[in-house]
């Protein structure tokens, strides 16, 4: 009975460690999807001349990260006609984003559709550089901490088992 309990404890601890490690993967995926969204925006602005709302409606179903919720909120604001009031977007509560990242995403979304195609591409490219920097930081954090939490949770599980036996 002790062995079964020990295995269950180790599995539960490792499961918690994997859950904590998934935070870093989801965070990185958010910025990867944001980079893909920037590329789609640039391509659609340059070649298909689609309105922003149509681009958003095509892009949102393909997203899997918390970016989907942010863009849904943004598209609802566009539908209502709130082009100048982005205070609702500043209240984004995402456990995956830091406040400075939220601020830059809000600035990015507030700049979309404000100028002609050439200037719009320049704005999107400059924000894309910021998003790539965030993505690289997230990748480093993921490499550093995700395996650390899995190993640490395994060790905690084994320590609890040793104490119980």
trRosetta pair geometry for C-beta under 8 A, 3 or more apart (Angstrom, degrees):
i j d omega theta_ij theta_ji phi_ij phi_ji
1 4 5.9 -53 -151 35 35 109
1 5 6.3 33 152 -15 66 108
2 5 5.6 -58 -148 42 32 111
2 6 6.1 37 152 -25 67 107
2 164 6.7 176 -155 131 100 108
2 165 5.9 110 164 -100 134 83
3 6 5.5 -51 -145 34 31 115
3 7 6.4 32 155 -18 64 102
4 7 5.8 -52 -150 35 31 110
4 8 6.4 32 151 -18 64 106
5 8 5.6 -55 -147 37 32 112
5 9 6.3 34 154 -21 65 105
5 164 7.0 -118 113 145 121 155
6 9 5.7 -53 -147 35 30 111
6 10 6.4 28 155 -16 64 105
6 161 4.0 77 -146 -136 99 113
6 164 6.6 -167 -87 73 88 130
6 165 6.7 13 -81 -50 135 112
7 10 5.9 -55 -147 38 31 109
7 11 6.2 29 155 -18 66 108
8 11 5.8 -56 -144 39 29 110
8 12 6.2 30 156 -19 64 108
9 12 5.8 -56 -146 37 29 111
9 13 6.3 27 156 -18 64 108
9 157 5.5 160 130 -154 80 86
9 160 5.3 -128 162 99 139 127
9 161 5.7 170 77 -69 130 87
9 164 7.5 146 -7 0 165 150
10 13 5.8 -56 -147 38 30 110
10 14 6.3 27 156 -16 65 108
10 154 7.0 36 -163 -144 91 62
10 157 3.8 114 -120 150 53 130
10 158 6.2 48 -107 -65 109 60
10 161 6.1 -7 -54 -42 100 136
11 14 5.9 -56 -146 39 29 108
11 15 6.2 36 152 -25 64 107
11 157 7.6 140 5 -151 25 152
12 15 5.5 -52 -147 33 31 116
12 16 6.6 32 153 -18 63 102
12 157 7.1 156 65 -111 70 118
13 16 5.7 -52 -152 34 33 111
13 17 6.5 33 149 -18 64 106
13 153 4.6 176 157 172 82 86
13 154 6.7 147 110 -89 112 26
13 156 5.3 -162 -159 86 138 96
13 157 3.1 -163 45 -65 146 106
13 160 7.1 168 -56 20 143 133
14 17 5.4 -53 -149 38 36 115
14 18 6.3 38 152 -20 67 103
14 150 6.7 38 -152 -159 77 76
14 153 5.5 145 -99 113 34 113
14 154 5.3 41 -90 -82 95 77
14 157 6.2 -42 -33 -14 77 155
15 18 5.7 -51 -147 35 31 111
15 19 6.5 35 151 -21 62 105
16 19 5.5 -53 -151 34 33 116
16 20 6.6 31 153 -17 65 102
16 153 5.5 -175 78 -138 89 140
17 20 5.8 -52 -148 36 33 108
17 21 6.2 31 152 -18 65 108
17 149 4.7 171 -157 140 81 79
17 150 4.4 128 139 -110 122 39
17 151 7.6 175 -172 21 150 26
17 152 6.4 167 -118 67 124 75
17 153 2.7 -140 -52 17 121 145
17 154 6.7 -59 12 -28 165 68
18 21 5.5 -55 -144 39 33 113
18 22 6.4 43 152 -31 64 100
18 150 5.9 53 -74 -103 62 99
18 153 7.7 -106 -16 59 58 154
19 22 5.7 -47 -150 22 31 114
19 23 7.8 48 147 -29 55 88
20 23 5.9 -34 -173 5 42 117
20 149 4.4 -124 94 174 121 152
20 153 7.5 157 27 -48 125 133
21 24 6.1 -50 -170 30 49 108
21 25 6.9 44 140 -14 72 106
21 145 7.3 -177 -117 120 71 76
21 146 3.6 88 -154 -154 98 80
21 147 7.2 80 -125 -54 135 28
21 149 4.9 -170 -62 67 86 120
21 150 5.4 -3 -41 -45 148 95
22 25 5.2 -55 -150 41 47 114
22 26 6.0 47 153 -21 76 103
22 146 7.9 98 -49 -133 26 112
23 26 6.0 -58 -148 38 26 107
23 27 6.3 29 154 -22 62 109
23 95 7.7 -78 -137 127 109 107
23 96 7.1 -167 -165 -105 76 81
24 27 5.5 -51 -145 35 32 116
24 28 6.5 32 155 -17 63 104
24 138 6.9 164 -168 -174 74 80
24 141 5.5 -150 -138 117 116 96
24 142 4.0 158 146 -101 118 73
24 145 5.8 158 -63 76 151 108
24 146 4.8 -125 56 -64 137 103
25 28 5.8 -54 -150 37 31 109
25 29 6.3 33 151 -21 65 107
25 142 6.0 98 -74 -131 54 127
25 146 6.6 71 -41 -104 90 147
26 29 5.5 -53 -145 37 33 115
26 30 6.6 45 153 -29 63 98
26 65 6.3 149 -169 -132 77 92
26 66 7.4 70 163 -11 111 100
26 96 5.7 -101 115 -108 103 136
27 30 5.8 -45 -156 21 31 115
27 31 7.3 17 153 -6 60 102
27 96 4.7 -171 -95 -164 77 97
27 97 7.8 164 -133 -70 91 49
27 138 4.9 -155 120 -142 100 124
27 141 7.4 -29 88 82 140 133
27 142 7.5 -169 65 -65 103 103
28 31 6.2 -63 -158 41 36 102
28 32 6.3 39 147 -22 70 107
28 135 6.4 83 -152 -152 71 70
28 138 4.1 172 -89 130 72 121
28 139 5.6 95 -124 -74 128 61
28 141 8.0 -169 -61 63 101 97
28 142 5.3 -24 -37 -40 138 143
29 32 5.3 -52 -143 36 36 115
29 33 6.2 34 158 -17 68 105
29 64 7.1 -50 156 83 134 100
29 65 4.8 -180 116 -82 99 125
30 33 6.0 -59 -152 39 26 107
30 34 6.4 29 149 -22 62 108
30 65 4.2 -178 -90 163 64 145
30 66 5.7 -14 -104 47 123 88
30 67 5.3 150 -150 -37 78 101
30 96 5.6 135 -25 132 153 140
30 97 7.3 -119 131 -68 161 94
30 138 7.9 -162 52 -117 91 169
31 34 5.2 -46 -142 35 38 117
31 35 6.5 45 155 -21 64 99
31 131 5.5 174 -159 -176 90 83
31 132 7.9 148 163 -94 114 23
31 134 4.9 -157 -117 104 144 103
31 135 3.8 -166 122 -81 128 82
31 138 5.7 159 20 15 138 147
32 35 5.8 -54 -156 34 31 111
32 36 6.6 30 147 -16 64 104
32 135 6.0 110 -65 -131 59 127
33 36 5.4 -50 -146 38 38 113
33 37 6.2 44 151 -23 67 103
33 63 5.6 92 -172 -132 143 94
33 64 7.3 -162 -79 43 147 70
33 65 5.0 -170 17 21 147 128
33 67 5.0 -166 99 35 126 151
34 37 5.4 -48 -146 34 33 116
34 38 6.6 39 151 -22 62 100
34 67 5.8 -160 -66 -108 82 145
34 105 7.4 -88 -127 -111 140 105
34 131 4.8 -138 113 -152 120 138
34 135 7.9 -157 58 -62 106 110
35 38 5.6 -48 -150 31 34 113
35 39 6.7 33 152 -16 64 102
35 128 6.3 90 -129 -151 73 89
35 131 5.4 179 -71 120 78 125
35 132 6.3 82 -99 -75 126 75
35 135 6.3 -13 -34 -46 131 152
36 39 5.7 -53 -151 36 35 111
36 40 6.4 35 151 -19 66 105
37 40 5.6 -53 -146 37 32 112
37 41 6.3 37 153 -22 65 104
37 59 6.0 84 -121 -173 91 147
37 63 7.8 13 -69 -84 116 121
37 67 7.1 -149 -27 163 147 143
37 71 7.6 -144 -130 -80 150 142
38 41 5.6 -53 -149 34 31 114
38 42 6.5 29 155 -17 64 104
38 124 5.4 156 -159 179 91 99
38 125 7.9 130 171 -85 123 34
38 127 6.8 -163 -112 93 131 98
38 128 4.3 153 152 -92 160 105
38 131 6.5 177 -26 40 143 153
39 42 5.8 -54 -148 36 32 109
39 43 6.3 28 155 -16 66 108
39 128 7.7 94 -54 -122 66 139
40 43 5.8 -57 -146 40 30 109
40 44 6.0 24 159 -14 67 111
40 55 6.9 150 133 -168 104 108
40 59 6.0 140 106 -96 157 122
41 44 6.0 -61 -142 42 26 105
41 45 6.0 23 160 -18 65 111
41 55 6.3 85 -106 165 67 152
41 112 7.0 -84 -150 -128 143 118
41 124 5.6 -160 99 -129 124 146
42 45 5.9 -57 -143 38 27 109
42 46 6.1 18 161 -13 64 113
42 121 5.5 81 -134 -125 96 86
42 124 5.3 -173 -70 104 95 149
42 125 7.4 70 -92 -60 137 80
43 46 6.0 -62 -143 41 26 105
43 47 5.9 -23 177 21 65 116
43 48 7.6 37 134 4 73 101
44 47 6.9 -73 -122 54 20 80
44 48 5.0 -44 -147 48 64 111
44 49 7.8 -149 163 -13 65 12
44 50 4.9 -49 180 36 113 111
44 55 5.0 145 105 -105 165 121
45 49 7.3 52 -157 -99 34 41
45 50 7.9 -87 -76 46 41 70
45 117 5.3 164 158 -135 100 89
45 120 5.5 -132 -170 106 157 135
45 121 6.6 -168 94 -67 135 84
45 124 7.7 173 17 -14 150 153
46 117 6.4 126 -93 -178 51 123
46 121 6.8 55 -66 -81 104 128
49 117 7.9 -57 -103 -84 81 133
50 54 4.6 -114 176 85 110 124
50 55 5.2 133 101 -56 122 87
50 58 8.0 0 149 2 163 137
51 54 4.8 92 62 7 82 104
51 55 7.2 -147 97 -6 43 87
52 55 5.6 -56 -150 36 35 113
52 56 6.2 35 153 -19 68 106
52 78 6.6 -136 99 -134 114 158
52 112 5.7 120 -127 143 138 113
52 113 4.6 -60 -37 -65 144 128
53 56 5.6 -52 -147 37 32 113
53 57 6.3 31 154 -19 65 106
53 75 6.2 112 -135 -146 74 91
53 78 5.3 -166 -85 119 100 138
53 79 6.8 111 -130 -70 133 75
54 57 5.7 -53 -144 37 31 110
54 58 6.5 29 155 -16 63 106
55 58 5.9 -60 -152 38 30 108
55 59 6.1 19 155 -15 66 116
56 59 5.8 -64 -139 42 29 106
56 60 5.9 37 166 -35 69 106
56 71 5.8 -172 -150 176 102 107
56 74 7.0 -140 -128 95 146 103
56 75 4.4 176 134 -87 146 118
56 78 7.4 140 20 32 157 149
57 60 6.3 -36 -130 20 25 113
57 75 6.8 128 -63 -147 70 149
58 61 7.7 -73 -178 29 27 98
58 62 7.8 6 146 -6 60 116
59 62 6.0 -75 -164 39 44 109
59 63 6.7 43 150 -34 78 106
59 71 6.9 -85 98 169 111 160
60 63 6.0 -56 -154 19 36 114
60 68 6.0 102 -159 -146 74 79
60 71 5.3 -160 -97 107 94 123
60 72 6.0 102 -144 -73 136 77
60 75 6.8 -61 -54 -13 142 150
63 67 5.5 -112 -166 85 140 99
63 68 3.9 175 100 -76 120 93
63 71 6.9 115 10 32 162 138
64 68 6.9 58 -64 -33 4 132
65 68 6.4 149 69 -9 47 89
65 96 7.7 -119 -178 96 102 169
66 69 5.5 -39 -167 28 64 112
66 70 6.7 64 140 -18 75 100
66 94 5.0 118 153 -138 152 124
66 96 5.3 168 18 33 145 134
66 97 7.5 -132 94 -23 141 106
67 70 5.4 -56 -152 38 41 114
67 71 6.1 34 154 -15 73 107
68 71 6.1 -60 -146 41 27 104
68 72 6.3 31 154 -22 64 106
69 72 5.7 -51 -145 33 31 113
69 73 6.5 31 155 -18 63 105
69 94 7.7 160 72 -90 128 108
70 73 5.8 -57 -155 36 30 111
70 74 6.3 29 149 -18 65 109
70 89 7.3 70 -158 -144 87 96
70 92 6.0 18 -107 -124 99 140
70 94 7.5 -28 -60 -55 111 138
70 105 6.6 -31 -179 154 154 139
70 109 7.8 -138 156 -59 105 149
71 74 5.2 -50 -142 39 38 115
71 75 6.1 38 157 -20 68 102
72 75 5.9 -53 -145 36 29 107
72 76 6.5 31 153 -19 62 105
73 76 5.8 -55 -152 34 30 112
73 77 6.7 32 150 -20 62 104
73 88 6.8 -153 173 130 115 111
73 89 6.4 146 119 -98 122 78
73 92 7.5 177 59 -95 161 96
74 77 5.6 -53 -154 33 34 113
74 78 6.6 33 150 -19 65 102
74 89 6.4 44 -85 -95 83 127
74 109 5.2 -106 -122 -160 140 139
75 78 5.5 -49 -149 34 38 113
75 79 6.4 41 151 -21 66 102
76 79 5.6 -50 -147 34 34 113
76 80 6.4 29 155 -14 65 106
77 80 5.9 -58 -148 40 31 107
77 82 4.4 -78 -168 65 88 110
77 83 7.9 140 142 -75 97 36
77 85 7.8 -143 -158 81 119 80
77 86 7.5 69 176 -108 163 63
77 88 6.5 -180 -86 61 125 133
77 89 7.2 -54 -29 -45 158 105
78 81 7.5 41 -179 -77 31 26
78 82 7.6 -90 -71 53 25 67
78 83 7.1 57 -117 -84 64 77
82 85 4.7 -66 -170 56 104 98
82 86 7.7 148 138 -71 103 47
82 88 7.5 47 123 14 156 127
83 113 7.8 -100 -140 96 116 124
85 88 7.2 60 130 -3 92 93
86 89 4.7 -37 -176 35 85 117
86 90 6.5 95 127 -29 80 92
86 106 5.7 135 151 -172 129 102
86 109 7.0 148 -135 94 133 105
86 110 4.9 -68 -44 -85 160 114
87 90 5.5 -49 -152 28 40 116
87 91 7.1 39 152 -20 64 101
88 91 6.0 -60 -163 31 37 110
89 92 6.0 -1 -177 -39 54 106
89 105 7.9 -136 166 111 116 92
89 106 4.8 150 119 -119 116 99
89 109 6.3 -139 -159 75 165 144
89 110 7.8 -165 59 -55 149 94
90 102 7.2 102 -146 143 50 112
90 103 7.6 33 -128 -101 89 64
90 106 5.5 44 -81 -112 68 163
92 97 7.1 6 117 62 120 144
92 102 5.3 -170 65 -143 117 118
92 105 7.6 -38 34 83 163 130
92 106 7.5 -162 0 -64 124 106
94 97 4.3 49 82 19 120 105
94 102 7.0 165 33 -87 109 110
97 101 4.6 -135 -162 89 93 121
97 102 5.0 110 134 -59 131 85
97 105 7.4 -48 -144 -1 150 141
98 101 4.8 91 55 8 75 106
98 102 7.2 -139 96 -7 38 87
99 102 5.5 -51 -148 34 35 114
99 103 6.4 39 153 -22 66 103
100 103 5.5 -49 -149 33 35 115
100 104 6.6 33 154 -17 65 103
101 104 5.8 -53 -148 36 33 108
101 105 6.4 34 153 -18 65 105
101 134 5.9 103 -116 -127 113 143
102 105 5.8 -56 -148 38 31 110
102 106 6.3 31 154 -19 66 107
103 106 5.8 -55 -148 37 30 110
103 107 6.4 31 153 -19 64 105
104 107 5.5 -50 -146 36 34 113
104 108 6.3 40 151 -23 64 104
104 127 7.1 156 171 -143 97 93
104 130 5.5 -140 -175 145 144 147
104 131 7.9 -177 128 -68 128 71
104 134 7.9 -175 72 -47 149 140
105 108 5.5 -51 -149 34 32 116
105 109 6.4 27 155 -14 65 106
106 109 5.9 -55 -144 40 31 106
106 110 6.2 29 156 -19 64 109
107 110 5.8 -59 -145 39 28 110
107 111 6.5 24 156 -19 64 109
107 127 7.5 -172 100 -106 96 121
108 111 6.0 -65 -154 34 28 107
108 112 7.0 37 152 -36 64 98
108 124 8.0 80 -156 -117 98 57
108 127 4.4 113 -108 -153 110 155
108 131 8.0 43 -81 -52 159 115
109 112 5.8 -38 -152 9 38 116
110 114 7.8 28 144 -43 58 135
111 114 5.6 -85 -162 18 47 129
111 123 5.0 -147 149 172 135 142
111 127 7.4 175 55 -41 139 140
112 120 7.5 67 -140 -150 51 106
112 124 7.7 64 -100 -82 83 98
113 120 7.5 47 -70 -118 23 129
114 120 7.7 153 52 -95 63 91
114 123 8.0 49 53 -12 106 174
115 119 4.0 -60 128 88 140 127
115 120 5.4 -176 74 -58 88 77
115 123 7.1 125 37 -14 127 137
116 119 5.4 81 57 23 75 100
116 120 6.6 -135 99 -12 32 98
117 120 5.4 -57 -140 37 27 116
117 121 6.4 31 160 -22 63 102
118 121 6.0 -53 -156 30 28 110
118 122 6.9 26 148 -16 61 104
119 122 5.5 -52 -152 35 39 113
119 123 6.4 39 151 -20 69 103
120 123 5.7 -53 -148 36 33 111
120 124 6.2 31 154 -17 66 107
121 124 5.7 -54 -142 39 31 110
121 125 6.1 33 156 -21 65 107
122 125 5.8 -54 -146 36 28 112
122 126 6.5 27 156 -19 63 105
123 126 6.0 -56 -151 34 30 108
123 127 6.5 20 155 -9 65 107
124 127 6.0 -60 -148 43 31 105
124 128 6.0 39 150 -29 66 108
125 128 5.3 -50 -143 32 31 118
125 129 6.8 40 154 -24 61 96
126 129 5.8 -46 -160 24 34 114
126 130 7.3 34 144 -14 61 99
127 130 5.4 -48 -157 34 45 114
127 131 6.3 43 147 -19 71 104
128 131 5.5 -52 -145 39 36 112
128 132 6.3 40 152 -21 66 103
129 132 5.7 -51 -146 35 30 112
129 133 6.5 34 152 -20 62 103
130 133 5.6 -54 -153 34 33 113
130 134 6.5 32 150 -16 66 104
131 134 5.5 -50 -148 37 36 112
131 135 6.2 40 150 -23 65 104
132 135 5.4 -50 -144 35 34 115
132 136 6.4 36 154 -20 65 102
133 136 5.9 -52 -149 34 30 110
133 137 6.5 31 151 -17 62 105
134 137 5.6 -54 -150 37 33 112
134 138 6.2 33 152 -19 66 106
135 138 5.6 -54 -147 38 31 112
135 139 6.3 36 151 -24 64 104
136 139 5.5 -49 -147 32 33 114
136 140 6.6 34 154 -17 64 102
137 140 5.8 -55 -153 35 32 110
137 141 6.4 31 151 -17 65 106
138 141 5.5 -53 -147 39 34 112
138 142 6.1 38 153 -23 66 104
139 142 5.6 -51 -146 34 30 113
139 143 6.4 29 155 -17 63 105
140 143 5.8 -54 -147 37 31 109
140 144 6.1 23 156 -15 65 113
141 144 5.8 -63 -144 42 29 108
141 145 5.6 -14 175 13 70 117
142 145 6.9 -71 -123 50 18 83
142 146 5.1 9 -168 -17 63 125
143 146 7.3 -17 -82 28 11 101
143 147 7.6 -7 -171 7 40 110
144 148 6.7 -6 148 -15 55 129
145 148 5.1 -65 -146 40 38 120
145 149 6.1 35 163 -22 76 103
146 149 6.2 -54 -151 32 28 105
146 150 6.8 24 153 -14 62 106
147 150 5.6 -54 -148 38 38 112
147 151 6.1 34 156 -15 70 108
148 151 6.1 -61 -148 42 26 106
148 152 5.9 25 156 -19 65 113
149 152 5.5 -53 -137 40 30 113
149 153 6.1 31 161 -19 65 106
150 153 6.0 -56 -147 37 26 107
150 154 6.5 29 152 -20 61 106
151 154 5.6 -54 -150 35 33 114
151 155 6.4 31 153 -17 66 105
152 155 5.7 -54 -148 38 32 110
152 156 6.3 33 153 -19 65 105
153 156 5.5 -49 -144 36 35 113
153 157 6.3 39 154 -20 64 104
154 157 5.7 -54 -151 36 30 113
154 158 6.4 26 153 -15 64 106
155 158 5.7 -54 -145 39 33 109
155 159 6.1 36 154 -22 65 106
156 159 5.5 -52 -145 36 31 114
156 160 6.4 34 155 -19 64 103
157 160 5.9 -53 -150 34 30 110
157 161 6.4 30 152 -18 63 107
158 161 5.5 -54 -148 37 35 114
158 162 6.3 37 153 -21 67 104
159 162 5.7 -52 -147 35 32 112
159 163 6.4 32 154 -18 64 105
160 163 5.7 -56 -149 37 31 112
160 164 6.3 28 153 -18 66 108
161 164 5.8 -57 -146 38 30 109
161 165 6.2 19 159 -13 66 108
162 165 6.1 -59 -141 41 28 102
